[in-house]
Amino acid sequence: MLVKVTSKRQVTFPARVLAAMGVGPGDRLSLEEGPDGFLLRPQRIDPTRLAPLRDKLRRGRGSFDVAAFREQTYDPALRD
């Protein structure tokens, strides 16, 4: 399978490839160099980085308001 690199160094993957990897818009991919070339993997969430959210989630007491959470200030150390 071939993919084209644009002048802005962007690549578009076929939808079936992304579906098989379990990624969608906004997800991140990890590109790792190995002895046989490069390996592309979905970037999974590190559960240890979710600790600041622990007091924001209420098990069994309604849903989490993502829009309100996004409007709150955050600790810059949590950014990638």
N, CA, C and O atoms as CSV, one atom per row, in Angstrom:
chain,resi,resn,atom,element,x,y,z
A,1,MET,N,N,0.848,-1.169,0.000
A,1,MET,CA,C,0.000,0.000,0.000
A,1,MET,C,C,0.894,1.232,0.000
A,1,MET,O,O,1.864,1.311,0.753
A,2,LEU,N,N,0.562,2.167,-0.833
A,2,LEU,CA,C,1.319,3.409,-0.925
A,2,LEU,C,C,0.472,4.562,-0.417
A,2,LEU,O,O,-0.743,4.597,-0.616
A,3,VAL,N,N,1.124,5.496,0.238
A,3,VAL,CA,C,0.487,6.744,0.644
A,3,VAL,C,C,1.351,7.881,0.117
A,3,VAL,O,O,2.561,7.732,-0.053
A,4,LYS,N,N,0.720,9.006,-0.135
A,4,LYS,CA,C,1.421,10.151,-0.711
A,4,LYS,C,C,1.751,11.171,0.372
A,4,LYS,O,O,0.937,11.428,1.259
A,5,VAL,N,N,2.936,11.745,0.298
A,5,VAL,CA,C,3.363,12.819,1.197
A,5,VAL,C,C,3.142,14.135,0.462
A,5,VAL,O,O,3.616,14.314,-0.660
A,6,THR,N,N,2.413,15.065,1.105
A,6,THR,CA,C,2.140,16.356,0.477
A,6,THR,C,C,3.330,17.286,0.631
A,6,THR,O,O,4.312,16.948,1.291
A,7,SER,N,N,3.238,18.457,0.022
A,7,SER,CA,C,4.313,19.451,0.128
A,7,SER,C,C,4.492,19.936,1.568
A,7,SER,O,O,5.552,20.450,1.925
A,8,LYS,N,N,3.444,19.771,2.404
A,8,LYS,CA,C,3.524,20.150,3.814
A,8,LYS,C,C,3.942,18.958,4.691
A,8,LYS,O,O,3.839,19.017,5.917
A,9,ARG,N,N,4.410,17.886,4.055
A,9,ARG,CA,C,4.860,16.665,4.743
A,9,ARG,C,C,3.724,15.961,5.473
A,9,ARG,O,O,3.957,15.297,6.483
A,10,GLN,N,N,2.520,16.096,4.985
A,10,GLN,CA,C,1.365,15.426,5.578
A,10,GLN,C,C,1.061,14.159,4.794
A,10,GLN,O,O,1.295,14.077,3.588
A,11,VAL,N,N,0.530,13.169,5.515
A,11,VAL,CA,C,0.190,11.891,4.903
A,11,VAL,C,C,-1.251,11.563,5.258
A,11,VAL,O,O,-1.674,11.768,6.396
A,12,THR,N,N,-2.003,11.058,4.300
A,12,THR,CA,C,-3.369,10.607,4.544
A,12,THR,C,C,-3.380,9.082,4.458
A,12,THR,O,O,-2.983,8.503,3.447
A,13,PHE,N,N,-3.844,8.438,5.541
A,13,PHE,CA,C,-3.942,6.984,5.571
A,13,PHE,C,C,-5.352,6.566,5.162
A,13,PHE,O,O,-6.318,7.267,5.464
A,14,PRO,N,N,-5.478,5.430,4.480
A,14,PRO,CA,C,-6.817,4.936,4.162
A,14,PRO,C,C,-7.624,4.702,5.438
A,14,PRO,O,O,-7.076,4.318,6.471
A,15,ALA,N,N,-8.932,4.939,5.350
A,15,ALA,CA,C,-9.814,4.796,6.515
A,15,ALA,C,C,-9.733,3.398,7.115
A,15,ALA,O,O,-9.771,3.247,8.336
A,16,ARG,N,N,-9.621,2.384,6.279
A,16,ARG,CA,C,-9.580,1.018,6.818
A,16,ARG,C,C,-8.317,0.752,7.638
A,16,ARG,O,O,-8.341,-0.054,8.568
A,17,VAL,N,N,-7.227,1.418,7.303
A,17,VAL,CA,C,-5.990,1.268,8.076
A,17,VAL,C,C,-6.169,1.900,9.455
A,17,VAL,O,O,-5.818,1.299,10.470
A,18,LEU,N,N,-6.713,3.112,9.486
A,18,LEU,CA,C,-6.924,3.789,10.765
A,18,LEU,C,C,-7.951,3.048,11.621
A,18,LEU,O,O,-7.806,2.976,12.841
A,19,ALA,N,N,-8.984,2.499,10.988
A,19,ALA,CA,C,-9.983,1.731,11.726
A,19,ALA,C,C,-9.353,0.479,12.324
A,19,ALA,O,O,-9.653,0.115,13.461
A,20,ALA,N,N,-8.492,-0.174,11.575
A,20,ALA,CA,C,-7.818,-1.372,12.080
A,20,ALA,C,C,-6.886,-1.042,13.242
A,20,ALA,O,O,-6.689,-1.862,14.140
A,21,MET,N,N,-6.308,0.170,13.221
A,21,MET,CA,C,-5.430,0.599,14.313
A,21,MET,C,C,-6.223,1.128,15.495
A,21,MET,O,O,-5.682,1.272,16.592
A,22,GLY,N,N,-7.494,1.418,15.283
A,22,GLY,CA,C,-8.326,1.946,16.360
A,22,GLY,C,C,-8.086,3.410,16.653
A,22,GLY,O,O,-8.235,3.848,17.794
A,23,VAL,N,N,-7.715,4.175,15.636
A,23,VAL,CA,C,-7.470,5.603,15.830
A,23,VAL,C,C,-8.465,6.422,15.016
A,23,VAL,O,O,-9.033,5.943,14.035
A,24,GLY,N,N,-8.661,7.659,15.444
A,24,GLY,CA,C,-9.565,8.561,14.762
A,24,GLY,C,C,-9.022,9.978,14.800
A,24,GLY,O,O,-7.888,10.196,15.227
A,25,PRO,N,N,-9.820,10.943,14.359
A,25,PRO,CA,C,-9.381,12.339,14.358
A,25,PRO,C,C,-8.941,12.797,15.749
A,25,PRO,O,O,-9.637,12.568,16.738
A,26,GLY,N,N,-7.793,13.438,15.809
A,26,GLY,CA,C,-7.280,13.946,17.077
A,26,GLY,C,C,-6.392,12.969,17.833
A,26,GLY,O,O,-5.675,13.377,18.746
A,27,ASP,N,N,-6.423,11.683,17.473
A,27,ASP,CA,C,-5.556,10.704,18.142
A,27,ASP,C,C,-4.118,10.901,17.681
A,27,ASP,O,O,-3.856,11.511,16.644
A,28,ARG,N,N,-3.209,10.379,18.461
A,28,ARG,CA,C,-1.788,10.498,18.132
A,28,ARG,C,C,-1.226,9.142,17.749
A,28,ARG,O,O,-1.672,8.100,18.229
A,29,LEU,N,N,-0.229,9.186,16.866
A,29,LEU,CA,C,0.468,7.976,16.457
A,29,LEU,C,C,1.924,8.095,16.874
A,29,LEU,O,O,2.518,9.171,16.801
A,30,SER,N,N,2.486,6.988,17.310
A,30,SER,CA,C,3.885,6.947,17.708
A,30,SER,C,C,4.689,6.359,16.558
A,30,SER,O,O,4.339,5.300,16.037
A,31,LEU,N,N,5.751,7.027,16.160
A,31,LEU,CA,C,6.627,6.564,15.095
A,31,LEU,C,C,7.964,6.193,15.726
A,31,LEU,O,O,8.673,7.054,16.246
A,32,GLU,N,N,8.303,4.905,15.676
A,32,GLU,CA,C,9.521,4.409,16.320
A,32,GLU,C,C,10.475,3.844,15.273
A,32,GLU,O,O,10.073,3.082,14.394
A,33,GLU,N,N,11.738,4.228,15.382
A,33,GLU,CA,C,12.739,3.717,14.450
A,33,GLU,C,C,13.290,2.409,14.977
A,33,GLU,O,O,13.633,2.297,16.154
A,34,GLY,N,N,13.372,1.426,14.109
A,34,GLY,CA,C,13.900,0.119,14.473
A,34,GLY,C,C,14.907,-0.339,13.429
A,34,GLY,O,O,15.164,0.372,12.458
A,35,PRO,N,N,15.476,-1.519,13.622
A,35,PRO,CA,C,16.497,-2.006,12.687
A,35,PRO,C,C,15.947,-2.285,11.281
A,35,PRO,O,O,16.699,-2.248,10.308
A,36,ASP,N,N,14.658,-2.559,11.170
A,36,ASP,CA,C,14.059,-2.876,9.870
A,36,ASP,C,C,13.295,-1.706,9.263
A,36,ASP,O,O,12.633,-1.872,8.239
A,37,GLY,N,N,13.373,-0.537,9.870
A,37,GLY,CA,C,12.652,0.632,9.378
A,37,GLY,C,C,11.883,1.304,10.499
A,37,GLY,O,O,12.299,1.273,11.657
A,38,PHE,N,N,10.770,1.906,10.152
A,38,PHE,CA,C,9.969,2.621,11.137
A,38,PHE,C,C,8.695,1.847,11.440
A,38,PHE,O,O,8.132,1.183,10.569
A,39,LEU,N,N,8.256,1.941,12.676
A,39,LEU,CA,C,7.046,1.274,13.132
A,39,LEU,C,C,6.058,2.333,13.601
A,39,LEU,O,O,6.394,3.187,14.422
A,40,LEU,N,N,4.848,2.273,13.080
A,40,LEU,CA,C,3.802,3.233,13.419
A,40,LEU,C,C,2.793,2.549,14.327
A,40,LEU,O,O,2.222,1.520,13.967
A,41,ARG,N,N,2.571,3.126,15.514
A,41,ARG,CA,C,1.651,2.554,16.493
A,41,ARG,C,C,0.746,3.643,17.036
A,41,ARG,O,O,1.132,4.810,17.103
A,42,PRO,N,N,-0.480,3.247,17.431
A,42,PRO,CA,C,-1.342,4.231,18.098
A,42,PRO,C,C,-0.749,4.597,19.446
A,42,PRO,O,O,-0.244,3.736,20.166
A,43,GLN,N,N,-0.811,5.880,19.786
A,43,GLN,CA,C,-0.304,6.327,21.086
A,43,GLN,C,C,-1.398,6.099,22.112
A,43,GLN,O,O,-2.450,6.735,22.050
A,44,ARG,N,N,-1.168,5.226,23.028
A,44,ARG,CA,C,-2.156,4.906,24.052
A,44,ARG,C,C,-2.024,5.862,25.232
A,44,ARG,O,O,-0.957,6.429,25.466
A,45,ILE,N,N,-3.093,6.032,25.956
A,45,ILE,CA,C,-3.109,6.922,27.119
A,45,ILE,C,C,-2.324,6.282,28.257
A,45,ILE,O,O,-2.508,5.104,28.562
A,46,ASP,N,N,-1.460,7.053,28.874
A,46,ASP,CA,C,-0.718,6.602,30.044
A,46,ASP,C,C,-1.603,6.845,31.261
A,46,ASP,O,O,-1.838,7.997,31.625
A,47,PRO,N,N,-2.104,5.778,31.901
A,47,PRO,CA,C,-3.037,5.952,33.024
A,47,PRO,C,C,-2.475,6.776,34.175
A,47,PRO,O,O,-3.241,7.394,34.914
A,48,THR,N,N,-1.168,6.800,34.343
A,48,THR,CA,C,-0.587,7.564,35.452
A,48,THR,C,C,-0.761,9.066,35.241
A,48,THR,O,O,-0.734,9.831,36.205
A,49,ARG,N,N,-0.938,9.496,33.992
A,49,ARG,CA,C,-1.118,10.920,33.719
A,49,ARG,C,C,-2.552,11.368,33.944
A,49,ARG,O,O,-2.844,12.561,33.867
A,50,LEU,N,N,-3.457,10.426,34.223
A,50,LEU,CA,C,-4.857,10.763,34.448
A,50,LEU,C,C,-5.167,11.054,35.914
A,50,LEU,O,O,-6.301,11.403,36.241
A,51,ALA,N,N,-4.198,10.919,36.788
A,51,ALA,CA,C,-4.421,11.124,38.217
A,51,ALA,C,C,-5.074,12.472,38.534
A,51,ALA,O,O,-5.937,12.512,39.411
A,52,PRO,N,N,-4.714,13.579,37.870
A,52,PRO,CA,C,-5.382,14.853,38.182
A,52,PRO,C,C,-6.882,14.840,37.892
A,52,PRO,O,O,-7.607,15.691,38.407
A,53,LEU,N,N,-7.360,13.909,37.089
A,53,LEU,CA,C,-8.782,13.841,36.761
A,53,LEU,C,C,-9.586,13.054,37.791
A,53,LEU,O,O,-10.817,13.063,37.761
A,54,ARG,N,N,-8.899,12.380,38.693
A,54,ARG,CA,C,-9.566,11.474,39.629
A,54,ARG,C,C,-10.706,12.160,40.388
A,54,ARG,O,O,-11.783,11.581,40.528
A,55,ASP,N,N,-10.488,13.374,40.874
A,55,ASP,CA,C,-11.540,14.054,41.642
A,55,ASP,C,C,-12.591,14.706,40.735
A,55,ASP,O,O,-13.607,15.193,41.232
A,56,LYS,N,N,-12.366,14.723,39.427
A,56,LYS,CA,C,-13.321,15.296,38.480
A,56,LYS,C,C,-14.380,14.281,38.047
A,56,LYS,O,O,-15.485,14.662,37.660
A,57,LEU,N,N,-14.048,13.003,38.109
A,57,LEU,CA,C,-14.957,11.949,37.672
A,57,LEU,C,C,-15.748,11.424,38.859
A,57,LEU,O,O,-15.186,11.121,39.911
A,58,ARG,N,N,-17.061,11.321,38.676
A,58,ARG,CA,C,-17.923,10.870,39.763
A,58,ARG,C,C,-18.603,9.572,39.350
A,58,ARG,O,O,-19.550,9.584,38.564
A,59,ARG,N,N,-18.134,8.486,39.866
A,59,ARG,CA,C,-18.702,7.194,39.522
A,59,ARG,C,C,-20.122,7.085,40.062
A,59,ARG,O,O,-20.364,7.268,41.255
A,60,GLY,N,N,-21.057,6.782,39.159
A,60,GLY,CA,C,-22.434,6.576,39.566
A,60,GLY,C,C,-23.225,7.844,39.842
A,60,GLY,O,O,-24.366,7.756,40.297
A,61,ARG,N,N,-22.663,9.025,39.584
A,61,ARG,CA,C,-23.379,10.282,39.865
A,61,ARG,C,C,-23.481,11.145,38.612
A,61,ARG,O,O,-23.071,12.306,38.625
A,62,GLY,N,N,-24.022,10.590,37.535
A,62,GLY,CA,C,-24.200,11.375,36.322
A,62,GLY,C,C,-22.997,11.318,35.408
A,62,GLY,O,O,-22.029,10.606,35.673
A,63,SER,N,N,-23.070,12.076,34.333
A,63,SER,CA,C,-22.006,12.055,33.340
A,63,SER,C,C,-21.012,13.187,33.582
A,63,SER,O,O,-21.287,14.136,34.315
A,64,PHE,N,N,-19.876,13.060,32.958
A,64,PHE,CA,C,-18.803,14.038,33.048
A,64,PHE,C,C,-19.012,15.106,31.981
A,64,PHE,O,O,-19.223,14.766,30.816
A,65,ASP,N,N,-18.960,16.379,32.341
A,65,ASP,CA,C,-19.160,17.475,31.398
A,65,ASP,C,C,-17.814,17.852,30.758
A,65,ASP,O,O,-17.041,18.624,31.324
A,66,VAL,N,N,-17.554,17.297,29.578
A,66,VAL,CA,C,-16.283,17.512,28.902
A,66,VAL,C,C,-16.110,18.990,28.529
A,66,VAL,O,O,-15.015,19.534,28.677
A,67,ALA,N,N,-17.154,19.635,28.057
A,67,ALA,CA,C,-17.057,21.042,27.648
A,67,ALA,C,C,-16.639,21.921,28.824
A,67,ALA,O,O,-15.781,22.791,28.670
A,68,ALA,N,N,-17.235,21.704,29.993
A,68,ALA,CA,C,-16.867,22.495,31.168
A,68,ALA,C,C,-15.430,22.211,31.589
A,68,ALA,O,O,-14.704,23.119,31.993
A,69,PHE,N,N,-15.027,20.952,31.492
A,69,PHE,CA,C,-13.660,20.590,31.867
A,69,PHE,C,C,-12.636,21.259,30.947
A,69,PHE,O,O,-11.585,21.707,31.406
A,70,ARG,N,N,-12.943,21.324,29.655
A,70,ARG,CA,C,-12.016,21.942,28.706
A,70,ARG,C,C,-11.854,23.431,28.950
A,70,ARG,O,O,-10.821,24.000,28.596
A,71,GLU,N,N,-12.839,24.072,29.541
A,71,GLU,CA,C,-12.777,25.506,29.815
A,71,GLU,C,C,-11.964,25.823,31.066
A,71,GLU,O,O,-11.558,26.969,31.260
A,72,GLN,N,N,-11.720,24.830,31.916
A,72,GLN,CA,C,-10.976,25.059,33.156
A,72,GLN,C,C,-9.487,25.225,32.858
A,72,GLN,O,O,-8.989,24.764,31.831
A,73,THR,N,N,-8.799,25.884,33.762
A,73,THR,CA,C,-7.348,26.002,33.627
A,73,THR,C,C,-6.722,24.640,33.887
A,73,THR,O,O,-7.327,23.769,34.512
A,74,TYR,N,N,-5.511,24.474,33.402
A,74,TYR,CA,C,-4.834,23.190,33.538
A,74,TYR,C,C,-3.377,23.411,33.924
A,74,TYR,O,O,-2.839,24.513,33.820
A,75,ASP,N,N,-2.769,22.338,34.366
A,75,ASP,CA,C,-1.367,22.353,34.729
A,75,ASP,C,C,-0.552,22.150,33.444
A,75,ASP,O,O,-0.675,21.091,32.829
A,76,PRO,N,N,0.267,23.107,33.014
A,76,PRO,CA,C,1.040,22.967,31.769
A,76,PRO,C,C,1.947,21.733,31.773
A,76,PRO,O,O,2.330,21.258,30.704
A,77,ALA,N,N,2.293,21.215,32.925
A,77,ALA,CA,C,3.153,20.032,32.982
A,77,ALA,C,C,2.440,18.798,32.433
A,77,ALA,O,O,3.093,17.796,32.142
A,78,LEU,N,N,1.122,18.849,32.287
A,78,LEU,CA,C,0.375,17.713,31.782
A,78,LEU,C,C,0.357,17.655,30.264
A,78,LEU,O,O,-0.060,16.649,29.690
A,79,ARG,N,N,0.798,18.711,29.609
A,79,ARG,CA,C,0.799,18.741,28.140
A,79,ARG,C,C,1.886,17.833,27.591
A,79,ARG,O,O,2.889,17.573,28.254
A,80,ASP,N,N,1.672,17.349,26.359
A,80,ASP,CA,C,2.689,16.508,25.691
A,80,ASP,C,C,3.841,17.352,25.236
A,80,ASP,O,O,4.795,16.833,24.656
